Amino acid sequence: MNFKNYHQKKRFGQHWLVNNLVLEKIKEVAELEEKDFILEIGPGRGALTSKLLDSKINKLHAIELDKDLIDLLNKKFKNDKKFSLQQGDILSTNLNSINKKITKVIANIPYNITGPILDMFIGRLGMVSENNYQKIVFLMQKDVVDRILSREGNANAGALSVRMQLMCNIRRICDVSPSSFNPPPRVFSSLVVFEPLRPELRLDIKLEKYIDKLLRLSFNSRRKMIRNTLNSILSEDEIKQLSESSEICFNLRPQDLSIKKWIKLAEACIKITNKK
């Protein structure tokens, strides 16, 4: 079998990037250096892999789910000492042996596993990351990127946007049309760069955990005013104290609160609950 005879499998969500300009743009924004150890998720036919290997990086380790592609990829890159390949599902692959070596993660990620991949590589509020990723370069569904980058007052604003923006610096590089893929997906994609904040630049872990608690509580009832979601964990008197001390309008809905106000609200809640 060769790549020409290979037929994509719908169950793996395979949409291969064929637009050379976008492939070059991914390589450019990754800002590849000699010390870089790249993790590539789902190399497919190796179009992006070829671009990345044609640079001064130290190492590229690829993880591919589709067993039928493994031999083809190994043959294609057999003469490149920087290349290594592993068959498996990225969501269940143990990366412990290489995780601290990885400097950058690059992928055209399948839409159906976007959430778990973000959790795996960017992390969660209230959890200390043990990796050293400098950049995570993802080509992903545009509407998810729209949600991640949304600010208060936007209909797309939600728990995801607050969480991601508290953990990373995020840049959308460009949008990518369906015609850039084979086969074309039904939706637009966006190329986005995440730069995880170093632990010392993150909020206090306890504060992050409380913010996450508030986000889950509030956005589970996003049509309700903050006042009406907080009454499940605080008394009326405590809510009154909060509204005075945090200078937050409790008649707002959660999507109307800025990130700074979520931090203020969590800090005020912690102070009140510590007095009990």
C-alpha positions as CSV (number, residue, x, y, z in Angstrom):
1,M,0.0,0.0,0.0
2,N,1.1,3.6,-0.6
3,F,-0.5,6.9,0.4
4,K,-2.3,7.2,-3.0
5,N,-4.1,3.9,-2.4
6,Y,-5.0,4.8,1.2
7,H,-8.6,5.8,1.9
8,Q,-9.3,8.0,4.9
9,K,-11.4,6.6,7.7
10,K,-14.4,8.7,8.8
11,R,-14.3,7.3,12.3
12,F,-10.9,8.9,12.9
13,G,-12.1,12.3,11.7
14,Q,-9.4,12.5,9.1
15,H,-9.3,15.8,7.2
16,W,-5.7,16.2,5.9
17,L,-4.4,19.7,5.4
18,V,-3.3,20.1,1.8
19,N,-2.9,23.9,1.5
20,N,0.8,24.5,1.3
21,L,0.5,28.1,2.5
22,V,-1.2,27.0,5.7
23,L,1.4,24.3,6.2
24,E,4.2,26.9,5.9
25,K,2.3,29.2,8.2
26,I,2.2,26.5,10.9
27,K,5.9,26.0,10.6
28,E,6.5,29.8,10.8
29,V,4.4,30.4,13.9
30,A,6.0,27.4,15.7
31,E,9.3,29.4,15.7
32,L,11.3,26.2,15.5
33,E,14.7,26.1,17.2
34,E,17.6,23.7,17.5
35,K,16.6,22.7,21.1
36,D,13.0,21.9,20.1
37,F,11.5,18.5,20.8
38,I,8.2,18.5,18.9
39,L,5.2,16.3,19.6
40,E,3.0,16.0,16.5
41,I,-0.4,14.6,17.0
42,G,-1.9,12.7,14.1
43,P,0.7,13.2,11.3
44,G,-1.6,11.5,8.7
45,R,0.3,11.4,5.4
46,G,3.2,13.4,6.8
47,A,2.7,16.7,4.9
48,L,3.2,18.8,8.0
49,T,5.8,16.4,9.4
50,S,7.9,17.0,6.3
51,K,7.8,20.7,6.9
52,L,8.7,20.4,10.5
53,L,11.6,18.0,9.9
54,D,13.0,20.4,7.3
55,S,14.2,22.7,10.0
56,K,16.8,22.8,12.7
57,I,14.8,21.0,15.4
58,N,16.3,18.4,17.7
59,K,13.6,15.8,17.6
60,L,10.0,15.1,16.3
61,H,7.9,12.4,17.9
62,A,4.6,11.7,16.2
63,I,1.7,9.8,17.5
64,E,-0.7,8.3,15.0
65,L,-3.9,6.4,15.7
66,D,-4.4,4.8,12.3
67,K,-2.4,1.5,12.2
68,D,-2.5,1.5,8.4
69,L,-0.5,4.7,8.2
70,I,2.3,3.6,10.5
71,D,4.3,1.6,7.9
72,L,3.8,4.3,5.3
73,L,5.1,7.0,7.6
74,N,8.1,4.9,8.7
75,K,9.0,4.3,5.1
76,K,8.6,8.0,4.2
77,F,10.9,9.2,7.0
78,K,13.2,6.2,7.5
79,N,16.3,8.3,6.7
80,D,15.6,11.1,9.1
81,K,17.2,10.5,12.5
82,K,15.1,13.3,14.1
83,F,11.9,11.3,13.4
84,S,10.2,8.8,15.7
85,L,6.7,7.4,15.5
86,Q,4.3,5.7,17.9
87,Q,1.0,4.1,17.2
88,G,-1.8,4.9,19.6
89,D,-4.6,7.1,20.7
90,I,-3.2,10.4,22.0
91,L,-5.8,10.5,24.8
92,S,-4.6,7.2,26.3
93,T,-0.9,7.4,25.3
94,N,1.5,7.5,28.3
95,L,3.9,10.5,27.6
96,N,5.8,10.2,30.9
97,S,9.0,9.1,29.3
98,I,9.2,12.2,27.0
99,N,6.8,14.8,28.5
100,K,9.6,16.9,30.2
101,K,11.6,16.9,26.9
102,I,8.7,18.2,24.8
103,T,9.0,21.9,24.1
104,K,6.2,22.3,21.5
105,V,3.0,20.5,20.6
106,I,1.7,20.8,17.0
107,A,-1.4,19.3,15.5
108,N,-4.3,19.5,13.1
109,I,-6.6,18.1,15.8
110,P,-9.8,16.0,15.1
111,Y,-12.8,18.1,16.0
112,N,-14.4,15.3,17.9
113,I,-11.7,15.2,20.6
114,T,-11.0,18.9,20.9
115,G,-12.1,19.2,24.5
116,P,-10.1,16.3,25.9
117,I,-7.0,17.4,24.0
118,L,-7.2,20.9,25.5
119,D,-7.5,19.4,28.9
120,M,-4.6,17.1,28.3
121,F,-2.1,19.7,26.9
122,I,-3.2,23.0,28.4
123,G,-4.5,21.7,31.7
124,R,-7.2,22.8,34.1
125,L,-7.6,25.5,36.7
126,G,-6.3,24.4,40.1
127,M,-3.9,21.8,38.7
128,V,-0.1,22.3,38.5
129,S,1.3,21.3,35.2
130,E,4.4,19.2,35.1
131,N,5.2,19.9,31.4
132,N,7.4,22.5,29.9
133,Y,5.5,23.3,26.7
134,Q,6.5,26.7,25.3
135,K,4.0,26.7,22.5
136,I,1.0,24.6,21.5
137,V,0.1,25.2,17.9
138,F,-3.3,23.8,17.0
139,L,-5.4,23.9,13.8
140,M,-8.9,23.5,15.2
141,Q,-12.6,24.2,14.7
142,K,-13.1,28.0,14.3
143,D,-16.2,28.2,16.5
144,V,-14.3,26.6,19.4
145,V,-11.5,29.2,18.9
146,D,-14.2,31.9,18.8
147,R,-15.5,30.7,22.2
148,I,-12.0,30.5,23.7
149,L,-11.1,34.1,22.7
150,S,-14.5,35.6,23.7
151,R,-14.6,38.5,26.2
152,E,-17.3,39.5,28.6
153,G,-20.5,40.7,26.9
154,N,-20.1,38.4,23.9
155,A,-22.7,35.6,23.4
156,N,-19.8,33.1,22.9
157,A,-18.3,34.0,26.3
158,G,-18.3,31.0,28.7
159,A,-16.4,29.0,31.2
160,L,-14.1,27.7,28.5
161,S,-13.0,31.3,27.6
162,V,-12.3,32.2,31.2
163,R,-10.4,29.0,31.9
164,M,-8.2,29.2,28.8
165,Q,-7.4,32.9,29.2
166,L,-6.3,32.4,32.8
167,M,-3.9,29.6,31.8
168,C,-2.4,30.8,28.5
169,N,-1.6,33.7,26.2
170,I,-3.6,32.9,23.1
171,R,-3.3,34.2,19.5
172,R,-5.5,33.4,16.5
173,I,-3.2,33.4,13.5
174,C,-5.7,33.0,10.7
175,D,-8.9,31.3,9.7
176,V,-8.7,28.3,7.3
177,S,-11.4,27.4,4.8
178,P,-12.7,23.9,4.3
179,S,-11.1,23.8,0.8
180,S,-7.7,23.7,2.5
181,F,-8.4,20.1,3.5
182,N,-9.0,16.7,1.9
183,P,-11.7,15.8,2.3
184,P,-13.1,19.3,3.2
185,P,-14.8,19.5,6.6
186,R,-18.2,21.2,6.9
187,V,-16.8,24.0,9.0
188,F,-14.1,26.6,9.0
189,S,-10.9,26.1,11.1
190,S,-8.6,28.5,12.8
191,L,-4.8,28.3,13.4
192,V,-4.2,29.2,17.0
193,V,-1.1,29.5,19.2
194,F,-1.3,28.8,23.0
195,E,1.6,29.8,25.2
196,P,0.9,28.3,28.6
197,L,1.7,30.6,31.5
198,R,4.6,29.5,33.7
199,P,3.5,28.3,37.2
200,E,4.8,31.5,38.9
201,L,2.6,33.6,36.6
202,R,-0.5,31.6,37.4
203,L,-3.0,32.5,40.1
204,D,-2.8,30.8,43.5
205,I,-4.0,27.2,43.1
206,K,-6.7,27.5,45.7
207,L,-8.0,30.7,44.0
208,E,-8.0,28.9,40.6
209,K,-10.0,26.0,42.1
210,Y,-12.6,28.4,43.5
211,I,-12.9,30.3,40.2
212,D,-13.4,26.9,38.5
213,K,-16.1,26.1,41.0
214,L,-17.9,29.4,40.4
215,L,-17.6,29.0,36.6
216,R,-19.2,25.5,36.7
217,L,-22.0,26.7,39.0
218,S,-22.7,29.9,37.0
219,F,-22.5,28.7,33.5
220,N,-24.6,25.7,34.2
221,S,-27.4,28.2,34.5
222,R,-26.0,30.9,32.2
223,R,-29.4,32.6,31.8
224,K,-29.7,33.2,35.5
225,M,-28.3,36.3,37.3
226,I,-25.1,35.7,39.4
227,R,-27.2,36.4,42.5
228,N,-29.5,33.5,41.7
229,T,-26.7,31.0,41.1
230,L,-24.7,32.0,44.2
231,N,-27.6,31.4,46.5
232,S,-27.0,27.7,46.4
233,I,-23.6,28.1,48.2
234,L,-24.1,31.4,50.1
235,S,-26.8,33.0,52.3
236,E,-28.6,36.2,51.4
237,D,-26.6,38.1,54.0
238,E,-23.3,36.8,52.5
239,I,-24.4,37.7,49.0
240,K,-25.2,41.2,50.2
241,Q,-21.7,41.4,51.8
242,L,-20.2,40.2,48.6
243,S,-21.9,42.6,46.4
244,E,-20.6,45.5,48.6
245,S,-17.1,44.2,49.0
246,S,-16.4,43.0,45.5
247,E,-18.0,45.9,43.6
248,I,-19.7,43.5,41.2
249,C,-23.2,43.9,40.0
250,F,-25.0,40.6,41.0
251,N,-27.8,41.2,38.5
252,L,-25.4,40.4,35.7
253,R,-25.4,37.1,33.9
254,P,-22.1,35.0,34.0
255,Q,-21.2,35.9,30.4
256,D,-21.1,39.6,31.3
257,L,-18.4,39.3,33.9
258,S,-14.8,40.1,33.0
259,I,-11.9,37.8,34.0
260,K,-10.8,40.4,36.5
261,K,-14.3,40.3,38.1
262,W,-14.3,36.5,38.3
263,I,-11.0,36.8,40.2
264,K,-12.4,39.5,42.5
265,L,-15.6,37.5,43.1
266,A,-13.6,34.3,44.0
267,E,-11.3,36.2,46.4
268,A,-14.3,37.8,48.1
269,C,-16.1,34.4,48.4
270,I,-13.0,32.8,49.9
271,K,-12.8,35.5,52.5
272,I,-16.4,35.1,53.5
273,T,-16.4,31.3,53.6
274,N,-13.1,31.4,55.7
275,K,-15.0,33.5,58.4
276,K,-17.5,30.8,58.9
